[in-house]
Amino acid sequence: MASYATLLEKTRVPQPSIQRLAVISVFSKLRSAPESQSETGRDAISFCLTSESITVVDQSVRELCRLVSDSVLDISRGLLELQSALEGCDSKLVPLFVKGLGFLIRIGYEQKHGNWKFNSTENHPFVRILSCRVETQTELLHQVSLFVMRTRRLGMVGVCEFLEPFVNFVILRVPFADSSPSLFVRELVSSMASLCCSCRHEALPVFRLVMRCLKYIPGKNSEDNRNFSCIVKTLVDAYTVVVRDLAGTRLEVGEVHVIGVQLVDTIVLLCDSPHVQNTEQEAVIESLRHLLAVQKDLGLPYSRDLSLVILSLVFMLAKSSVEHEQLSILKLLLFLLKWKSENENLSVRDAACSGVEPLLLFPIIALMSSPSKSVKGAASKVLSIVENVLVTMSNAPKIEVHTSEGDSPLSRVGSVVFRIMQQLWLQNDSESNARSTSSFLRVTYINGSESHETYPGSVTWNSLLREHAKRLCDRKKLSASFCLPQEIPILLGAVAGVLVMHPSLGPDAIDSLTALGGIDPKMSVPLLLVVLYYSNLLSRTNIPCQSLLSKLLGLLPSLAAQQVMIPLVVQTITPMLHKDAKGLLYATAIRLLCQTWVVNDRAFSSLQEVLRPKGFKDFISERHICISMAASIEDVCKRHPDRGVDLILSVQACIESQDFSVRALGFQSLSHLCEADVIDFYTAWVVIEKHAQNIKLDPLLACSACLLLKWGAMDAEAYPEDAEKVLNILWEIGSSMQIPKDCQWTKARVSALMALGQYEVSFLEKQISDFNKKCAYLLFSETDAKILNAIEDLSVKIMIHEHSVRRRYVREKKVSGSKIEKLLDVIPQVIFPAGKRIKTGELPGAALLCFSFSPKDVKLGSSKSFRDIHGQYEEAFKVVAKSLQLSRNISLALISLQSLKAFMSRWMRANILSIGAMATELSSDKTFKAANNIMKCLVYMAEETLPRSAENIALALGALCAVLPPAAHNIKATASKFLLGWLLEHEHEHRQWTAGISLGLISSSLHVTDHKQKFQNISGLLEVLCSSKSTLVKGACGVGLGFSCQDLLTRTEASASSDVDSESYKNQEEGLLGRIVRLLSSVLHHFLRTPCDVLESLSALFPLGKEDNVIPLTHLLDENSDDFDDDIWGIAGLIIGLGMSVGAIYRAGKKDAVVKIKNLIVSWIPYADPLQQTSGSNSNVSLRVFSAGSCLALPLVITFCQKMELFDAHEVDHLINCYKDLISELLIVKTSGAFHKSLLMASCIGAGDLLGSVLNEGIHPVEMEPLKGLLELFKTCYSGLYPPVVHFGGMLGVVNVLGAGAGDLVFSHPVPRAPSSSEENKISYASGPVLSNSYLTQQLTPFVQEIFLIAQNTTDRQQQHYAAWAISFLRNYLRSRDASSQGNEIQSSDSHRSSISHNVPEHAMVMKLAQGLTNPSSLLAASSLNIGTMASALRCLSHAPRLPNLDWGATIRRLMRQETQPDVSQSGDLPKEITLREECLKFSLAHASEFDELLTFLDELSELSRFKALEQSLQSCLLCHLGDLMRMFSGSRMDKLFDDISCFVTSLSSDQVYSCDQKSSLRVSCWKGLSQCLEGTSFESSEYITKIEKCIELLFSVLPVASLSPVVDQMGSVKEWSAAVRCLQQSHRDWLYKFLQVSSLETGNGKTDFQGNLKKIQAKAKLARLGSIPFSELGKLKAIVLNCEQSDIWDVHVEIVAALHQAEGGIKRQWLIDAVEISCVSSYPSNAILFVGLLSSICCEYMPFLTLDRSTVLSDMSVTVTSLLSDPNWEVVAEPFISFLWTSLERVYSFATDSDANNAKPSSQKIEQSERDHAPMLVKVMHHICVVFRDHLPLEKQLRLAAMMVVP
């Protein structure tokens, strides 16, 4: 510093020249000396620059600039020195430093060749100058201009890029500056505008720069608005100068033109933002109009981009309420539309695709109500242009729009409104119309709304808009503070107003306009003007929508809701009521005036004047006017009866009219008055009676009269004579079958029947003779479905009445039983008389069925009593075992086994009673003790006994186990081991064959968990069947295997023990069944000795398994043997076993195999010719051997086929005749061989069993003649000179016809009910149990009496034995109703219900209907009942409080087959969705608790194999009524039912038979059924809840992911979800929360069920939306849902947003904040931002216009988020929201620009590369929102925001 001291000292001399020289010297020394960069040099420079002398400073700045210019001093050092000096200098020196800095900036820019960048806006030199002090502004403006002028040679684009941070800073600092910087902003823009004017050819980049910066200009107050207005005016003036100067240059004028349009669009877009309120809007718009006018004057063409400007102006017009603003907007619109029409010849495509003008229609019409003449004048001019475009569009609605690909531009309100209008306009069919409704309106009001069954596809945007308008009105009523922005109704009206002209959407659009009137009262006048305008427009000939005129006029009355609108509406309608008006117009006006009165009662005086009685005379020739008046009178009487009384004379005039239609309306009017009780019916009847006489002349008149006559029910008792006349009229119309069958007369008859239903039943019965009988006859005679429904209602009312007045205090005398029952009551006393006691050994069979030792004579409470009773039974059994001969006859063995079951049951009961008297033990312990004692006794007897006794003891063991409950494991296991030991003793045939039968019977009664024992028993039988040399043993094993099949595949799952191999239990059972069927088929095939395709195919159906051992069958039939007795019963056993297996085969899913077995067994029953041959070929011998077994097995197969509907009616007669011919031929053939008698016995037993089965099922009627013929043949057998076994067969044939089922241990027929009447009319067909029919009982009584007499005849002991045995079978069968049903699985928990006798009088309605169904040949019914009639009768009886004691099981089974019969009348059939079979099922469900046969029927249908074979409608019906079944079935049966359902649902997914819709429908039914189960279930006590929850989990796993797509394919999915959600609502909350828990949504994780988790989230959202679970549960999923890839989660997002729409405001706001916060750290920020877009879309005011589409939700955020955060309710979260959004924006921007900032925060996850495609659009959207709400960010962040390079 010392070296410069002298020179520096000279700078202090107060002489300017010396000072300048000194400064020059200092800088010269610095230039030459190296210390210029040293600290000394820097100090010298600083000394000079900080001098107080202006001369020193001036020269110092100049010298410093020279140093930098000559590169002696670095540019940054020079800037630093000058900037430092500037900050501390005197204000008068500021310009010097700014000039110097400006010079250095220009030097630096040139040195950098125009590429001078700064890392932050604050480091920009111009920014630093402006920031340091206020005094710099004036000179800074000059330096900026100088910079531009001097550096433009380097490229104006680069210059503008360099200046952009500075300009942004100047604008952004306005709100933060202490002084008002607005002036500087304007001066800066003005300066740049001047530059544009000076540099016209280089002005475009400057304009673009200013346009980019305009969005940062604040607009918070009026000063800001004025500032913005001035800036716009400056820019417009500059543009005007530039464009006029460049107009002659064709190359540049195009760009200038585009810049001008962009400038206009940018400014208008800033003005039309939802959050902007610009008070200087008029000046801005005028400036823009001036700009466009200059373009037009210069001959520039109209740009299509100006359509966006028009859209913005539409919104501004809707938003504006200030007259001068409206006028300026209208002027600009008028200018644009005229310019467009002058420059373009509008084509149809232009009108349909790019024509935005129609949206102006409604806002412009709304302005026609303005008080300003200027506004109305401008609006009318715009309207004339818009109208032309609208008419063009209405003539060409089918133009398609081709959308451009790529990122869509950010939306604006106008474009959103135009988009929805365009989408709706282009809809021409219902499918696309449904597709258009993929809007947020659908999500808001349809998706997840479980309360109504309107599914996607059936709604339109207009219907949803009406729902939205209704909700807004409700909100307005609930909250006085609720206020809708004024532009929303206008914009909605703009869309609806355009759609009015659409050819198909017009009516819907008019309804939408009507709904808009309720949103805002201010809309009433505009809507009135719309009606007037469209009325004028639609009346023109060139408009295709003229049919809408009447619909449009219907909008007028709705406007009368506002009191001030009444005069206007009435004034509008009144001119149409002029006398000279056309009739149709006059009639329309009356209806409009009436509807106006409906809305507002103030219009009644005008209406009353029009509806005077005199009018009917004045307009007597004008039918339209008279009908309109009558209809209006009817409306008044209906809606306001008190007003109707004022018009009573007009009502009378209507009734007196000669026109039937007018009279009908008069009757209806009077009906409403009588209903309201303002007019007494019978007082009015006196007046109108004469006018009601000819009502049958016209159906409409009859219908209306019936509506009136029903009100006579109130005082009918007081006016009996008049009431009788009324009832006769009603009955005459309702019951008339001669009336023409058209829809009008049908409606009249229905009205008459419904009117009858209003009267008391007791009164009807008094006034109408045989009323019940006539009603029943009418029901069975009618075919029309609607009339049947009316008769049903009347019949149900009658039945309920009869039930309520039944005489409970009178005990009806017990109906005496039939003669057969009386005989059976005395059987024990007659056969075993007390005086001369016949020994048990003489009649062993009867003893088993009749002997019963009671402990009543023995002193109880001691072991002696037990020993006495037990000893008596033991002694009796020993005698029976020794004397009962089975004679190697398998049929006798089965009959003995059946008898032993009855004996063992009584023995067990007696022992249990004795044990119970001695000690108080558990019931199970008593049962075990009693059974154990009996078994020990039997085993002891079996040790050393005769072969005959051994056979019976083996059967007794089986019978004992059969009557024990399944839980008696130990007893059955012990018996099985004992019998297995006997079975394997090949040297003792007498032990083997009966042991085999019993072992199979035990296998069929084992507990489900005793599968090991079952497998051992079956394996033993299979082994002996293969290895035994005895045909009898083979046959017995076949029977045993047949019994074993009864319990195969009856459970869908069972607990497998540890020693069972890896195959499932079900697969093992299928394997066992396959081995059984294969082996039986192979053995029979070998015995048959002829090729048999059926047997071979049966073997092929069940392929060999791993455990099958192929054992050669060497011991077959001896070809030379003439004694077939052994072989016939052995082979019979095999055939019986095969017949018994059909149930298991059916359960295995092989229905065709069952039919094959049935046909095969039928083919083995021989006819007469082969039987007469005593010798012949081996094939004949083989066929003869197979005949006996076929006769016995066929009833078993036929019974099963009947239950499974595999048996046709025409086969019944064929089989009966087959048996009849066979027995006839056997009786004719005179031979006494064992084969002959065995076959005769088997054919009689089989024929009787077949007849009994067919009759008891009641499905197929049997002709009486063949039945009587068979009975006579049975009589011949037991009364002729035949062997005793033939006698026995004939007797068993008779008792089997009566239903005894002797020899059938598989199926048991229900005990028949007593005949409903004692009538004995002769019948030609028999249907139902014999003992339930008086005529059939009478026919069989002689046969039973004969057997009874033989049982008393001791002449032939063997014949007496068989007779006593046979009749004891019948007695035991009829007494089975009193026996306890141990182990009954289908009986409900309250199964101890007593058999209540429902004694119903013969004349009762319920009896009439029941007889009509149960006895089709009843005279009550018509000649042939049709399906609809039978279904109606069933529906009536389903509602009956009680039913008569009839055979309902047989009736229902017959009706189930009735619908499939080709000869049944189909007229008047049910609707397609309902079938007679469904009604049978519903009837059974309604009364199964009273009738066991109905409960059994339901049990059979619910069996999985049977259920799968049902048609879909029945399956759905059963599934829907699971709750009803749960209340009727027992616990174990319900367990099996739920297991079956699980199995069915699992198999349904892979089923190829059902279509996708059918599968979905079945799952819906299942959901409904489970929901029904849960409704009445206590979660704490229910034993089924675990099973139900398992079914729910299984159903949920196959539930499709919910989609918001409205395509028809998704309708099934929506219904399925609706049912599923209703079911989940009923579930236990703890289980539900656990089940719906989701921990992750990682798609790549194999352990995660991604689709299942999506469904769980959707389910939670739906439940939260319905209020079933709190929103806090849904909130737990935020982090999971918002941090995954958006492509997989769209539907879930929509579902959650739909739920949140129903939530409180605080919950919505928290979700919004959390979502944007998660985007700051998520690997998939686009997902969270997309959710923000969805949530803001559904919550903002513009929701009705928004489309639910991925591509639009993001672009619409520029509208939705800005609108939402501007809402006062959401402003509280604006600051944190913008703060988080800014953080997320920086992160995504860094990712998109590949900067290092992506990983700047260690706490945030790395953004996945899959987000690369979404990043540009994300940045664009988030940047826009941050710019709009930049006031919530500090200046530093605002500057960084402005510095971001975002593509617009």
Disulfide bonds with the S-S distance in Angstrom:
none
